[in-house]
Amino acid sequence: MRLDGHEVWAAQSIGEGLALAQTHRPHAVIVDVRMPLSSSVLFLRAVRAMPGLVTAPCAIVTSDYDQDEAQTAEIEALGAELRYRPQWLNELVALAHELLALPVQS
C-alpha cells in the first residue's frame, strides 16, 4: 500500500491500534484476528465510537471458519466486513483498495 502512495500504520495490540486510529483517523481499517474474535469486536466498537471513524470502511480478517453467529451479526451491525484471511499479499492489497474505494459517509 505504501508503494501505491498510501500511508500505512500497523499495531501489535488493541491499545496501540486505538491510539493510531485516534491520532491518524484512517480512511480504512483492517483488523487481522490474531486475537480472540471478541477482542476484535471490542476494538471495532471503540473505533466506531471515535469521531470521524463512525463510518470508516472496516474489515476483520480471520482464518477461523467457525464463527459465532452473534459476533458475526455484531460485526455486520457495526458496518464492518468479515473476511477470511487472504493467502497472498496481493489479496490483502486488493481488500485495502476495495475498502478505500467505498464512499465515506459523514
N, C-alpha and C positions, 0 to 999 in steps of 0.2 A: 504494500500500500504506500509505503514511503517512496518507492520508485515511481509510483503514479502521481506523486506530488501531494499526498495526504499526510497530515500529522497523525502519528500513532502513539498511543500510550498503553502500556501494559502493566498490570498489577499482579502481585503474588498473593494478595489477601483481600478479603471483603473491605476491610478498613482502608487499605491503600487504594482500592478501586473507587470507593466512595469519595475519598479525598481528591483523586484525579478527576472524577466526574464533577465534583463541586468546583474545582479550580478551572477546568478546561471547557466544561459544557459541550461534550462531544456531539457531533451530528448523528452518530450511530454508536450503538453499544453491542458488543458480542461478548457473552459470558460463556466460558468453557467450563463445563461442570466437572471439575476435578475435586469437587467437594460434594457433600450430600445435596441433592436437588433442593431440599428445604432451605439450605443456606443460599442457594442461587435465587430462590423466590424472595427471601428476606432482602437480598441485595437489590433485586428488581423493585420491590416495594419502596425501598429507600431512594432509589434513583427516580422513581415516578413521583416522589414527594418533593423533589428538588425543582425550584422554579427554572423554567427553560428546558426541562427534560421530561416533562409530563407526557409528551407525545413523541419524543425522540424514537426513531426506529431502533428496536432491540431484538436480539435473538439469543436464545440459550442453546448451546450445542452440547450434546451428550453422546456417549456411546452406549448408554443404558437403555435397552429397548423395552424394558419392563417398567413403565412409568405409572405412578399413582394417578388415577383419574382426577382426583380433587386437585392435585398440584398442577396437572396439565391444564385443567379448567381455569385455575387461578392465573397461570402464565398467560393464557389467551385473554382472560379478563383484564390483565394488566397491559394488554396491547403488544405482547411480545410473541415471537415465533419460537416454537420448539423444533429444533433441527437435530438430526443425527450428525455426529462429528464427521466432518469431511475427512476422507482418507488422504487427500492430496492437497498441497498448498494452493494450487490453482482453484480448487473448490472453495476454500476459505476466502480467497481473494474475491471470487465471484459472489459469495454471500455478502461480503462487505460492500461491494459495488451495488448489489441489489438493494441493500438497506439504505445506502447513501442516495439512491435514485428515488426513494419514496418521498412523497411530499411531507414536509414538516408542518404540522398544524400549530397554530398559535394558541 
